[in-house]
Amino acid sequence: MSPKRYDVAVVGGGPAGLCAGLWLARYLHTVVVIDSGDPRNWETRGINGYLGHQGIRAPELRAIGREECTKYGVDFVTGVVDTAVNETGELFAACLRDGTTIEANRILLAIGIKDYWPDIAGLERCYGETVHVCPDCDGYETRDKKTIVVGSGRKAVGLALALATWTSKIVICTNGEKPDMNQALLDKLKVLNIPVLEAPIQRAVSEASEIVGIELEGAMSLDCERLYFARLQRFDLICELLGARLVTGGHILQRDDLRRAEAGDPPEHPLAADRGRRSALHLLDPARGRANLRLSGLVRKDRVAKC
Ligand SMILES: Cc1cc2nc3c(=O)[nH]c(=O)nc-3n(C[C@H](O)[C@H](O)[C@H](O)COP(=O)(O)OP(=O)(O)OC[C@H]3O[C@@H](n4cnc5c(N)ncnc54)[C@H](O)[C@@H]3O)c2cc1C
């Protein structure tokens, strides 16, 4: 039996992919959302700042999104898309790890990003509760808390400065790395009284999911109530398989015959959902997205032009 052919295959069923699927289906396209069930924020205990859904858990939000999409006829497939090819120039074939192939006229990538974790024992017990990555998402809950920022360079300084909105009790730990901070960055930290420690961290100390401190090499320890890590994130590499090239900082460079859409992370749920919606609309009508082309996906330029 030949595989079912869709107008659009959305790869990734997080807020971005679900919202894209919903909008494409509302425009009467046949849509399949393929999802591997490994979202970035699985660990979070509750989503903050999503209007009407304060504290909702990630699986609940997805379940609501899937239910809405299903009402519009969106199909769902569970699986990992390993490759996406368009050898014929006509159709994309999304090839799943289990050997299934799904054909679609267009592919929209909404694969999210993944965080690189610092190698610190015990962090996983607190992640999503008192250990975080995003000041926008969890800064409010960090008010007046003793907070450790793990990282180095501009990224760590930027995170510490962002967190200074909510707390003045911040220490940066580079975890054995060189601080990699020029005088201008150090001056900013000085103004806010944010020290930088370089000793390697041996483990995170916690009570249940509450982080209470870290132990550093040299029998030092440091109390804390929150820990943020400032690390680079990565795309999983399906984008490269489509022929696009990834560059540092999470941006996608387009191949000539592919339209670049998403670059960087949709940092919060509302943004991710909005970018999913805008990607969908842009896929339907490229002119709409031109003013602010920050969308999620890669689509063939010629196909877009024909829509
Ligand atoms: C710990 C934590 C807490 C957070 N808290 C908040 C918060 O409180 N408020 C807020 O607004 N935002 C929060 N965020 C940010 C939020 O999680 C993201 O903005 C949002 O999840 C991005 O949605 P997305 O759909 O782009 O990606 P994701 O939610 O990561 O979904 C991407 C999906 O694509 C799938 N996928 C990837 N590759 C493939 C493939 N090759 N084949 C098939 N499927 C694939 C994955 O399995 C995943 O399900 C938090 C993030 C983290 C890490």
The ligand as an ORCA input file, in Angstrom:
! r2SCAN-3c Opt
* xyz 0 1
  C      12.502     23.212     32.546
  C      11.751     24.161     31.622
  C      10.734     24.931     32.133
  C      10.010     25.770     31.303
  N       9.025     26.500     31.852
  C       8.307     27.321     31.074
  C       7.277     28.119     31.647
  O       7.055     28.067     32.859
  N       6.575     28.946     30.828
  C       6.826     29.003     29.494
  O       6.124     29.743     28.796
  N       7.814     28.283     28.922
  C       8.557     27.450     29.683
  N       9.576     26.737     29.131
  C       9.867     26.899     27.699
  C       8.981     25.944     26.894
  O       9.210     24.627     27.311
  C       9.284     26.053     25.428
  O       9.129     27.382     25.024
  C       8.328     25.208     24.622
  O       8.320     23.875     25.087
  C       8.763     25.237     23.176
  O       7.810     24.526     22.445
  P       8.205     23.769     21.121
  O       6.949     23.190     20.590
  O       9.025     24.631     20.251
  O       9.228     22.619     21.589
  P       8.991     21.337     22.516
  O       7.955     21.586     23.538
  O      10.345     20.910     22.982
  O       8.432     20.264     21.502
  C       9.229     19.777     20.449
  C       8.718     18.379     20.133
  O       9.366     17.921     18.945
  C       9.635     16.544     19.098
  N      10.719     16.185     18.186
  C      11.978     16.693     18.153
  N      12.688     16.102     17.161
  C      11.854     15.217     16.576
  C      12.000     14.308     15.504
  N      13.160     14.201     14.831
  N      10.952     13.519     15.153
  C       9.765     13.632     15.805
  N       9.570     14.497     16.841
  C      10.602     15.265     17.212
  C      10.004     16.375     20.556
  O       9.786     15.045     20.997
  C       9.029     17.355     21.217
  O       7.854     16.704     21.626
  C      10.328     25.886     29.924
  C      11.388     25.110     29.417
  C      12.098     24.268     30.250
  C      13.222     23.454     29.671
*
